[in-house]
Amino acid sequence: MPINNPATVTAIQKTGSYVGDDSANRAIPHSLGVIPRYVIIAASDGRVIIVNGTQAMPLNETTRAVTTPTSTNFYVGNAASYVQSANGVTVTYKWQAFI
């Protein structure tokens, strides 16, 4: 859908952080009330993951950053690689979700 007047568009965003715990499919609440269009997750080791809000983003052939977000949570932690799927134990992650 084209935006006719970009000056009238307001992006709504929420931010937060969590410490990884090596668990699978961990729910991270975003409190937007709708499915975010994008979630940006930045790890304390410098990695940044940008996730399309409507589908999981592959980081390599077998690991995904998150599962599909819902109107209340996005999910991190793939047992194939917790570090690559934004839930490595003791790693601090900061996130920003946008609609």
Phi and psi in degrees as GROMACS dihedral restraints (atoms count N, CA, C in turn):
[ dihedral_restraints ]
;  ai    aj    ak    al  type     phi  dphi    fc
    3     4     5     6     1   -70.9    20    10
    4     5     6     7     1   149.5    20    10
    6     7     8     9     1   -98.5    20    10
    7     8     9    10     1   117.2    20    10
    9    10    11    12     1   -75.9    20    10
   10    11    12    13     1   -35.3    20    10
   12    13    14    15     1  -135.3    20    10
   13    14    15    16     1    91.7    20    10
   15    16    17    18     1   -57.5    20    10
   16    17    18    19     1   -23.8    20    10
   18    19    20    21     1   -67.4    20    10
   19    20    21    22     1   -19.6    20    10
   21    22    23    24     1   -96.2    20    10
   22    23    24    25     1    -1.7    20    10
   24    25    26    27     1   -85.7    20    10
   25    26    27    28     1   129.4    20    10
   27    28    29    30     1  -117.6    20    10
   28    29    30    31     1   121.0    20    10
   30    31    32    33     1   -82.5    20    10
   31    32    33    34     1   133.7    20    10
   33    34    35    36     1  -104.1    20    10
   34    35    36    37     1   131.7    20    10
   36    37    38    39     1  -141.5    20    10
   37    38    39    40     1   154.7    20    10
   39    40    41    42     1  -130.2    20    10
   40    41    42    43     1   152.8    20    10
   42    43    44    45     1  -130.3    20    10
   43    44    45    46     1   161.3    20    10
   45    46    47    48     1  -174.5    20    10
   46    47    48    49     1  -175.2    20    10
   48    49    50    51     1  -151.1    20    10
   49    50    51    52     1   162.8    20    10
   51    52    53    54     1  -157.1    20    10
   52    53    54    55     1   160.5    20    10
   54    55    56    57     1  -106.2    20    10
   55    56    57    58     1   129.8    20    10
   57    58    59    60     1   -61.6    20    10
   58    59    60    61     1   150.0    20    10
   60    61    62    63     1  -136.2    20    10
   61    62    63    64     1    15.4    20    10
   63    64    65    66     1    54.7    20    10
   64    65    66    67     1    40.2    20    10
   66    67    68    69     1  -111.3    20    10
   67    68    69    70     1   152.5    20    10
   69    70    71    72     1   -85.3    20    10
   70    71    72    73     1   142.0    20    10
   72    73    74    75     1    52.7    20    10
   73    74    75    76     1    45.9    20    10
   75    76    77    78     1   -74.9    20    10
   76    77    78    79     1   129.3    20    10
   78    79    80    81     1   -82.5    20    10
   79    80    81    82     1   128.8    20    10
   81    82    83    84     1  -115.3    20    10
   82    83    84    85     1   111.4    20    10
   84    85    86    87     1   -69.4    20    10
   85    86    87    88     1   135.3    20    10
   87    88    89    90     1  -111.4    20    10
   88    89    90    91     1   -16.9    20    10
   90    91    92    93     1    56.4    20    10
   91    92    93    94     1    31.4    20    10
   93    94    95    96     1   -84.0    20    10
   94    95    96    97     1   -26.3    20    10
   96    97    98    99     1    85.4    20    10
   97    98    99   100     1    -8.3    20    10
   99   100   101   102     1  -140.9    20    10
  100   101   102   103     1   164.9    20    10
  102   103   104   105     1   -68.3    20    10
  103   104   105   106     1   125.8    20    10
  105   106   107   108     1   -68.6    20    10
  106   107   108   109     1   145.8    20    10
  108   109   110   111     1   -73.5    20    10
  109   110   111   112     1   -36.3    20    10
  111   112   113   114     1  -144.2    20    10
  112   113   114   115     1   147.0    20    10
  114   115   116   117     1  -127.8    20    10
  115   116   117   118     1   129.1    20    10
  117   118   119   120     1  -108.4    20    10
  118   119   120   121     1   125.4    20    10
  120   121   122   123     1  -119.0    20    10
  121   122   123   124     1   123.7    20    10
  123   124   125   126     1  -115.2    20    10
  124   125   126   127     1   124.4    20    10
  126   127   128   129     1   -89.6    20    10
  127   128   129   130     1   153.7    20    10
  129   130   131   132     1   -64.7    20    10
  130   131   132   133     1   -16.6    20    10
  132   133   134   135     1   -88.6    20    10
  133   134   135   136     1     6.3    20    10
  135   136   137   138     1   100.8    20    10
  136   137   138   139     1   -11.3    20    10
  138   139   140   141     1   -72.9    20    10
  139   140   141   142     1   141.0    20    10
  141   142   143   144     1  -123.8    20    10
  142   143   144   145     1   132.7    20    10
  144   145   146   147     1  -119.1    20    10
  145   146   147   148     1   124.9    20    10
  147   148   149   150     1  -109.2    20    10
  148   149   150   151     1   124.0    20    10
  150   151   152   153     1  -116.2    20    10
  151   152   153   154     1   126.7    20    10
  153   154   155   156     1   -68.0    20    10
  154   155   156   157     1   129.3    20    10
  156   157   158   159     1   -68.1    20    10
  157   158   159   160     1    -9.9    20    10
  159   160   161   162     1  -107.3    20    10
  160   161   162   163     1    -5.2    20    10
  162   163   164   165     1  -156.1    20    10
  163   164   165   166     1   154.6    20    10
  165   166   167   168     1   -67.9    20    10
  166   167   168   169     1   144.9    20    10
  168   169   170   171     1  -104.7    20    10
  169   170   171   172     1   117.7    20    10
  171   172   173   174     1   -68.2    20    10
  172   173   174   175     1   136.9    20    10
  174   175   176   177     1   -95.5    20    10
  175   176   177   178     1   -27.0    20    10
  177   178   179   180     1  -154.9    20    10
  178   179   180   181     1  -161.2    20    10
  180   181   182   183     1   -68.8    20    10
  181   182   183   184     1   -27.6    20    10
  183   184   185   186     1  -120.1    20    10
  184   185   186   187     1   -11.9    20    10
  186   187   188   189     1  -114.6    20    10
  187   188   189   190     1   140.7    20    10
  189   190   191   192     1  -119.3    20    10
  190   191   192   193     1   148.7    20    10
  192   193   194   195     1   -69.4    20    10
  193   194   195   196     1   -47.2    20    10
  195   196   197   198     1  -149.6    20    10
  196   197   198   199     1   163.3    20    10
  198   199   200   201     1   -88.0    20    10
  199   200   201   202     1   173.9    20    10
  201   202   203   204     1   -59.1    20    10
  202   203   204   205     1   126.3    20    10
  204   205   206   207     1   -66.8    20    10
  205   206   207   208     1   160.5    20    10
  207   208   209   210     1  -115.9    20    10
  208   209   210   211     1  -175.4    20    10
  210   211   212   213     1   -73.4    20    10
  211   212   213   214     1    -6.8    20    10
  213   214   215   216     1  -120.1    20    10
  214   215   216   217     1   -28.3    20    10
  216   217   218   219     1  -138.8    20    10
  217   218   219   220     1   157.1    20    10
  219   220   221   222     1  -116.3    20    10
  220   221   222   223     1   161.9    20    10
  222   223   224   225     1  -124.9    20    10
  223   224   225   226     1   137.9    20    10
  225   226   227   228     1  -126.5    20    10
  226   227   228   229     1   164.7    20    10
  228   229   230   231     1    97.1    20    10
  229   230   231   232     1    99.9    20    10
  231   232   233   234     1  -114.3    20    10
  232   233   234   235     1   125.3    20    10
  234   235   236   237     1   -58.2    20    10
  235   236   237   238     1   -21.7    20    10
  237   238   239   240     1   -64.8    20    10
  238   239   240   241     1   -31.3    20    10
  240   241   242   243     1  -168.6    20    10
  241   242   243   244     1    98.7    20    10
  243   244   245   246     1   -64.1    20    10
  244   245   246   247     1   -37.8    20    10
  246   247   248   249     1   -62.0    20    10
  247   248   249   250     1   -47.1    20    10
  249   250   251   252     1   -73.4    20    10
  250   251   252   253     1   -17.5    20    10
  252   253   254   255     1  -106.4    20    10
  253   254   255   256     1    28.3    20    10
  255   256   257   258     1    62.9    20    10
  256   257   258   259     1    37.6    20    10
  258   259   260   261     1  -151.0    20    10
  259   260   261   262     1    36.8    20    10
  261   262   263   264     1   -68.1    20    10
  262   263   264   265     1   136.4    20    10
  264   265   266   267     1   -56.6    20    10
  265   266   267   268     1   133.5    20    10
  267   268   269   270     1    67.4    20    10
  268   269   270   271     1    -0.3    20    10
  270   271   272   273     1   -80.5    20    10
  271   272   273   274     1   132.3    20    10
  273   274   275   276     1   -89.7    20    10
  274   275   276   277     1   132.4    20    10
  276   277   278   279     1  -120.4    20    10
  277   278   279   280     1   135.7    20    10
  279   280   281   282     1  -111.2    20    10
  280   281   282   283     1   140.7    20    10
  282   283   284   285     1  -133.7    20    10
  283   284   285   286     1   158.2    20    10
  285   286   287   288     1  -141.1    20    10
  286   287   288   289     1   125.6    20    10
  288   289   290   291     1  -113.9    20    10
  289   290   291   292     1   138.3    20    10
  291   292   293   294     1  -125.0    20    10
  292   293   294   295     1   146.1    20    10
